Amino acid sequence: MQVRVDINGERHERDVPGELTLASLLRDDLGLTGTKVACGEGTCGSCTVLVDGHAVLSCLTLVAAIDGAEVRTVESDGELLTRLRQAFTANDGFQCGFCTPGQLMSALALLETTPSPSREQIVDAMSGNLCRCGAYEGIVDAVTEAAG
Amino acid sequence: MSPRLIKTEAVVEGRVEERWTLVEDDATPEYDDANPPAVIGTPTPRVTARTRLDGSARYTSDIKLPAQLEAAVLRSPHANAKLTAIDVEAARAVPGVRCVVTPDDDLPAYGGSALLTAEPGYAGAAVAAVAAESAEAAEAALAALAPQWEELGFIINMDVAADAQHFIEDPTEYERGDVDAALEGAAHVVEAEYRVPAQLHNSMEPHCAVAEWRGEDLTVWSSTQAIYEGRAELARAFGIPAERVRVICEFMGGGFGSKFGVGPEGVLAAALAKRSRHPVRLVYSRREENLTAGYRSEARGELRLGADADGTLRGIEASVVMGLGSDGWTYPILEPMKAVYKCDNVRGFVLPVAQNLGPTAAFRAPGVMEGTFMLEIALDELADAVGMDPLELRRINYVEDDQQAGRPYSSKNLLDCYDRAAELAGWPDRDGLRSEGRIRRGMGMATQIWWGGGGPPAYAEVRVGRDARPMLEIGMQDLGTGVTTACAMITAERLGVSPQEVLVLAGDTTRAGHGPASGGSMTLASVAPAVRAAAHDSRAQLLDLAADMFEIAASDLTLEDGEIRSVDGTLRRPITDLTGKLGNAWVTGRGSRSPNPDGMSVNTFGCQIAQVAVDTHTGVARVERIVAVHDIGRVVNPMGAR
């Protein structure tokens, strides 16, 4: 079916099969491989991107269902995302980095709607993003610092 | 600096290996502990931060080559079965399918086993594989294969497998002294059985590989902890020289012991690429990851400990069963019993059993974690029987030397670890945590032992060209622990630049120098001395060039903060004043890891204390606090060691 999506500020109009996931569109069709698929079944949060400002799991989101949406990925820019990147660096909020794009996008969604979250709100908002290396302390510290 | 071949001993994930190693003399001065260089020990953000945070870091599962095919594997749904029919033609007829292979095809082996089997011995065993133009076409081809099975009996329960004497290899036995006599004469004897469950690694990035042939040359991108082991596996599988194989792993999403080499996925991707004449990508699904990519073996141990009235250990006996599934090796589960405490009478026995389950793999201190769990809880039981503080019991049974090898450790500061951990955790006041309410609290402790410490072989090259930014080449991979950042810091210190100015070129077997696998707590300790020697060599060459240019003796020159300085302070010039004259040439420093000192065992020690609360109504246990004090040697980057 015919869909139109804005991805990181660029308009894409495509005829897509009904079963095409947003993760597959981003990674396989557009080469935006910053978005990672770790479990492919909506458990780990690695594939989190923003759709109209909401954090969604791109491995479970059908492109056909988001016609007209604005999508942002880890490859996008922005003052808040830059601040988050700096805070993740300064607080060592990652090790292998495979879950990091998803962590960043969940944090971005939180801070856009809740600019000064409590530690509890941060932990709650990030609870859908698994980090197997165990960088959780650094991640929470980073989001706290980015919130300023 | 002429190279020499020497014989060295290495312990890799608990397996002792003796091997010939090429080493070169290392003239690099030791760090001055009284006046350590500023950069070493300074918290430093990872040099890979930018690429990992803007999505540009390319992991193996991100690789997409022109005309690349996607592979998928048909896996047995049964724990033990015979394939009775499979419709290869139907799979080949699926649009977009380029290659279908079954056990009937002549495929390379992996580690002595067939890549595909018509008699799968566990649910998840690979039976057939396809490569197609899209993942959807590959999945459709798997469905079209429509396999038929004859189901067979199976054993997955470890105890049942032990009773049925399904062994995967010979039992391991160990004995010193006379355990029976010792336990008979002991004032206190405790006897208990412990179980440790299987654990899945579940790295965020699943096992995956991308393979491409160009004529007889094979390139494989792999999510691996060991690019050189992977290269050897591929060379063996295809009968080609290792030099014709290139393994690349620039970024990887975790391994935890499950990714030493390119694995069957790497060999299978290369086999499909060869047959289809296209690059092939094979990425395990999370389900495949859990069924076939390895796990920590489960174990059951019966322990008997005996002590004198004053708590002195008289004897330790451990009889262990380890469930290794369809593959694995007897992980060193007896090591804690043999090594941690002074005891003249020790007997151990390990039965490695085979089950109709996937293969086990090394997993974070394989074997030693399980053995430690059993021994340390048994010691708590013994402390109770003796009526002694559990930490005091450990202290009085402290041993200074390696009892198995009969030689000293290169260093051992375990008693200091006990002191510090007890102080940080408030161990002496732990009885104050006790209460009679619904939530019961307690504090427990354990001693840690592992190998680590590293050793040869490891090599490095450091090039410095006109912009004075060092290029460090190491033939190893960073699985996320930050080894590249530590190596950048070590290089930066010798060359008077900041770590962020060092370009680290790693994760590729065509890089200069062979590097170690990332594992066994030995990666940095193996490669760092080679890096430091290479950086020192290039520093010495730069200072020689500077001596000619500025007419000051090289021994009176130093590199600091991007400048060439004379020690008397009369010369301060940017390093680029010198290197700018190199044109497109560069100086190359080389370094190798020297052997560890003879006659010593290299191990690591530590003490951990945990405070745990248990809800007596629900049984839910919560770890409220952990204090970990480990003797880890020199910390290069405190930020990475946190």
Interface residues (C-beta under 8 A of the other chain):
Chain A: E19 R27 D28 G31 L32 T33 G34 T35 K36 V37 A38 C39 G40 E41 T43 C44 S46 T73 V74 E75 R85 F88 T89 A90 D92 F94 Q95 C96 G97 F98 C99 T100 P101 L104 L130 C131 R132 C133 G138
Chain B: P45 R46 T48 A49 R50 R52 L53 D54 G55 S56 A57 R58 Y59 S61 D62 K64 E136 N202 S203 M204 E205 P206 F251 M252 G253 G254 F256 S285 R286 L479 G480 T481 G482 M639 G640 R642
